[in-house]
Amino acid sequence: MTYARIIGTGSYLPERTLTNADLEKMVDTNDQWILERTGISERHLMAPEETTSTMAEIAARRAIEAAGLQPNDIELIIIGTATPDRFFPSTAAILQGRLGITNHCPAFDVAGACAGFIYAMSIANLYIKSGAVKTALVLGAESLTRLVDWTDRTTCILFSDGAAGVVLQADDKPGILSTHIHTDGAHKDLLYAPNHIGDLKNDPPLIKMKGNEVFKIAVTRLNEIVDETLQKNNLEKSDIDWLIPHQANVRIIQAAAKKLDLPMERVVMTVKNQGNTSAASIPLALDISVRDGRVKRGELLLMEAFGAGFTWGSALVRY
């Protein structure tokens, strides 16, 4: 049987940070209020000259180097992003050019919001299992702060910029054991950003969210995806070594850990110092935990995410 195995990880965060103290000077909020509700103390903001593709390039090069490969070894590029450089071409196509890949491999974006990386992993996994490709680059990359309304204290405290990803390669050893992705478009108006080519004056492309409603549905759907993943693989909660969740909100992460009966010491948490980087948050957390030695080869990882759409999904991975 052919599996898609993670053979390299890489990530990038912009240098500039915005702390809760900085936000106190901008909107009616305070550090305690933000920490209690989100667990976030600072977030990263891209520089004016940076784009989703420039951040993705740095993360991609680090992942390719960690895999011991060269850019032209990549046979497929998929980027999960809600904030592409352009409507077209895709950010993945732009990245292919930036990496100097000349083998004409397919490259495309996936718009799955905060679940974008899981969606991208699911697609790449199928490509590899089918034998269509042997090596794939899968990234999550976001420029969310360019969609933030800095006068809206309910959303400006949350979002951050960054990019991260993995190199997947075909192997007969277990890697991605299963992926599960879902969408419910009935809730499209609870979390969204208007179209860039709409009425920019009266409806600018800024993030709008009904936080309490999103929170309730997110916890429910993530609990369901845990059950679905475990049942599909005939596993018990105790079989999971690490939970690597989307880093949206500390309360959602704690609820997911409780569902798994998993101590917080076995949950990779980056939300405090990174904020919500949407599709980039899971691969960012993975890269950090791999490089600092927490996540080791052979361990079983459960990745899960929930985002606008609503979209949600999971990936069970033997690292």
Disulfide bonds with the S-S distance in Angstrom:
none
